[in-house]
């Protein structure tokens, strides 16, 4: 999140088997780091949402996006 704020990114993409990426203006900037695994994503989701948000319909959350144009390893 600090990187997102520092770079003034509008969105952060957290995608299974991809490193995190930021949307800056009209481009997507992949960040360095290891690809995210299920446990990483679950932990981040729990840290960034409230219990009430987690109880909402899964359709509310875009939990299965592609690797923002990048191929998964």
Secondary structure by P-SEA (a helix, b strand, c coil): caaaaaacccbbbbbcccccccccccbbbbbccccccaaaaaaaaaaaccccccccccccccccccccccccc
